[in-house]
């Protein structure tokens, strides 16, 4: 750069001109001494230097700001690139794990299930997708010898512990692992602010299914086969819950259905559900429309302390064991058409209900007149 183009040179020249000009002008005044003239001229020239210093400092500040902005953008691009790399790796892990679910070796399938669950834990945005895949695996048709003798009337076979073939036993182990991983990915019921995830287990074959104290969105268990014990106690269902046509089988142990202290915040549909053993709904809250239409309770049923806030449909419901229907709260809309109980069993009803004996040894529940 040529010297005459330098801002510093022009600043020096301007400062010198002011020094000489102001000093010379003041020296023409007899009342001003030489020292005062030089001092005032120096101050004028110094002001130019100070202005240059301020301009230079402002320029340096702007340059630094631009440098920091460029650095910030570079870091953002690097972070975006790293995130894209992580997403690509996660997608590859997901695709590989799904592919391995069809592997012939059970240990490979178990590893694939754990890989999917690990992916959901490290990448929460994958949780619903992973749950959908795990539920899809559980919806695959599956039979085991001990599921064949699950008739509620055949008590000698109900606790059958028949062993399956090695392949069936290995597949059962894989399925139980999938069930545990599904439950493990659901948030606790106590976390009211947690996201609720949906489970589609339509037609699934499940054993020891345990959603106790978990938070679930929509739950589809239509026509599902529920063997051994099913536990929903303390669970919160923020979406719709459908158990239409589901059946609790005896499986390895008695097929109890435990739903104590649960909360259904929307529709609870138990239409045509078959309960082979004890069905315990004590202290459960049904906040939305609830139906047990055409449901069959082969053993004891306990609804003591249950709160129903919307409608309740008990049309053609059959209670064959000891029955406790002492609800804590009932809505105005209750359907009791042909709701049946056994006369030889102990039946406990709300004060506004009564029984009407039928010729076949059964009785139907009716609302008291008035």
N, C-alpha and C positions, 0 to 999 in steps of 0.2 A: 504494500500500500504506500502510495506517495505521501510525503510528509504534509503537504498542503491539504490533503483530504482527511487527515486525522482530526477527530473532534478534540483531542487533547491539545493539538497545536493551535487550533482556533481558540480554544479556551485560554491558552497561555497568551496569545496575541490580544484577545479581548481584555484579559485581566491587565496586561501591560498598558494597553491603550487607556483603560479607565484610570489606572494608577497615574499615568503621565497627564492625562487630560484633566482629571479632578484635581490632582496636585498642582498642576500648572495654573488652573483656573483660580484656585484658592490663593496661590502665591501673588496673584495680581491684586488681591485685597490687602491693603496695608495693615489692617487690623488682625490678620491671620499670620501666625508665626510659621516658620519653615517646618518645624516638627509637627505642628498640627496639620499642615497641608499634606505632608507625607503620610501621616497617620490616617487621615480621612481617605486619601487616595488608595492607601493599602487596604483599607476596609472595603472600598468599592471593588477593587480587584479581587480581594478575597471572597467577596460575595459571588462573583462569577465562578470562582473555583469551587465554592460550596455547592452552587447550583449544579455544576458539572458532576460533582461527587454524588449528589442526590439522584441525578438522572442515571448515572452509572450504576448506582445501587438498585434503582428500580428496574433497570434493564437486567441486571444479574438475577433479581428476584423473579422476573417473568421467564427468563431462561430456565431457572431452577424449577419453576412451576410446570413449564412445558416438559422438562426432563422427567419430573415426577409423574406427570400425566401419561407420558409415553411408557414409563416403567410400569405404571398401574395397568395400562392396557395390555402390556406384554404379559404381566402376571395373570390378567384375566383370560387372555388367549391360552396361556399355558394351562391354567386351571380348567378351562373349557375343553382343551385337548385331552387333559388327563381324565376328565369326567367322561368324555366320549370313549376313551380307551377302556375305562372301567365298565361303562355300559356295554361295550362290545364284548369284553371278557365275560360279563354277567350273562349276556345273551347266549354266548357260546356255552357257558356252563349249564344254563337252563336247557338249551337244545340237546346237549350231550346227556344230561341227566334224564330227560324225557325219553330219549332214545334207549337208554339203558333199562328203563322200566319194563321193556319187552324182552330183556335178556333171560335166557333159560336158567341161569344160576341164581338161586335165591339170595345169596350173599351180595351179588351184584345189584339186584333189585333193592335190597335194603340199603346198600351204599348210595344208590341213586336217590332214594327217598330222603336220606340224611343230607345229601348234597343239595336237594331242593329246599329243605328246611333251613339249611345254613345260608343259602342264597337269600331266602326271605328275611332272615334275621339281619344279614349284613346290608341288604337293600330292601327297606320296608315297602317300597313301591311295588315289589314283586309279591307281597304277601297274599293278596287276593288271588292272583294268578296261580301261585303255588298251591293254595288251598283248593282251587278248582281242579288242578291236576291230581292232587291227592284224593279228592272226592271222586274224581273220574275213575281212579284206580280201584277205589272201594266199590264202585258201582259195577265193576266187572262181575259176571256170574261166577258164583262160588258155592260148592256143596261140600259137606263133610258128613261122614257117617253118623256123627252124634246129633246132627240136625234132623235126621229122619224120624226119630221117635220123640217128637216134641208135643204130642197130643196132651192136652191138659187133663183128659180123662184117664190116661194111662199112667198112673203114679209109679208103677213098677219100672217103667222105662224112662221116666222123666229125668232122672239123674244119670242117664247113661253116659259113660265116659269112653265110648267107642273110639278106638284109634283109627285114624285114616291111613292111607298109603303114605310112604315117605314124601312123595310129591305134595300131597294134600297137607301134611303137617308143616312142610316148609312154607307152602303158600299161606297157611294160617298165620305163621310167624311173621311173614312179610306184611300181611294185612293188619295184624295187631300193632306192628310198628307204625304203619301208616296212620292208624287211629290215634296213637299216642302223639305223633307229630302234628296231626291236625289240632288236637287239643292244646298242645304246647304253643302253637302259633296264635291262639286266641287270647285276647287280653283278659285280665281278671275282672269279675263282675263289679268289683269295688271301684274300678277306674271309670267314673262316669264320663270323663272327657275323652276316653279312648275311642278310636275308630272301631265300628262294629263290622265284622266280616261275615259274608254269607256262606252257607254250606248247602250244597245241593247233593243230597244222598238219596235221591229217589231210587227206590228198588234195590238199595244196597243191602248186603248181608253183613251185619255187624255183631260183634260179641264183646261183652264188657265195655260197652260204649259209655263213656263218662265225660259229660260236659259240666259237671258240678262246679259252681262258683266261677263260671266263665261268661264272658259277654259275647253274644252272638247277634248278628243282624237277622236276615231272613234264614229260616231253616226249612228245608224240604226233606221230609222223611216219608213221603208218600210210598206206600206199598213196600216199605223196608222190612227186612226180617231182623228182629232184635233178639239175639240169643243171650243166655245167661242174664246178668243184671244190667239194667240201663239206668244211669244215674244223671238226673238233671237238677238235683237239689241245689238251691242257692244260685242257679243260673239266671241271667237276665237276657231276655230275647227282645231286642229293640225293634225288630221287624216282624214279619208274619211267620208263624210256625205251622207247618202242615204235617200232620201225622195220618192223613187220610189212608185208610186201608192197611196201615202198618200192623205188624203182629209181633208180640213178644214171645219168642220161643224159649223152651226150657234150657236147651244147650247143655253145656257141661254141668252147670248148677241150675238152681231154680231161676226162672226168668222174671225176676222182680222188676217193677217199674217204679223207680223212686224219683219223685218230683216235689220234694219238701221245700217250702220257702222260696220257690222260684217266682219269677215275675215275667208275665207275658204282656208286653206293652201294646201289642196290636192283635191281629186275628190269631186265635188258637183253635186249630181245626183238628179234632180227633174223630172225624166221621168214619164209622166203620172200623175203628181200631180194635184189635183183639188183644186183651190182656190175659195172659195165661196164668199168671201168678199175682201176688199182691201188687196192687196199684196204689201208691201212697202219694196223695196230693196235699197233705196237710199244710196249712198256712201259706198256700200259694196264692198269688194275686193274678187275676185275669182282667186286664184293663180294657181289652178290646172285645169284639164279638167272639163268643166261645161256643163251640158245639161238640157234643159227644153223641150226636145222632147216629143210631145204628151201631154204637160201640158195644162190645161184649166184654164183661168182666167175669172171667171164669172162676176167680177166687175172690179174696177180700178186696174191698175198695174203701179207701179212707179219704174223705173230703172235709174233715173237721177243720174249722178255722179258715176255709177258703173264702176269698173275697172276689166277687164277680161284679165289675163296674158297668159292663155293657149288657148285651143280651146273652142268654144261656139257653141252649137247645139240647134237651134230653129226650127227644122223640125216639121211641123204639129202642132206647138203651136198655140193656139186660144186665142186671146185677145178680150173679149166681152165688156169691159168698156173703160173709158178714159185710154189712154196708153201713157206713157212717156218712150221712149227707148233711150233717149239721154245719152248714155254711155260716161263716161269720157275717157275710153280707150278700144279699141277693138283689138283682135288678128287678124292675117291674116286669120286664119281658122275659118270662121263663116258659119254655114249651115242654109239657109233660105228657104228650100224647103217647099212650101205650108204653110208658116207662115201667119196666117189670123188675120185681125182686122175688126171692124165694121165701115162702111163708115160714119155713122151718129154720131160717137163719135169723140172726139178730139184726134188726133194721133200726137205725136211728135217723130220725128225720127232723127237719125244722118244724117249729110249732104250727106253721101255716099249711103243712102238708099232712096227708093221711094216706093209708093204703086201702085198697078195695080188692078183696079176695076174689080169685077167679077159680073156675072149676078144675083146672089142671094142676093145682098145687102151687100156683104162682099168684102173685098179687101185683096190682099196678098202683103206681103212686099218683095221687090226685091232689089237687089243691082244695083246701077246705072251703066250703061255701061261706059267703059273707066276708 
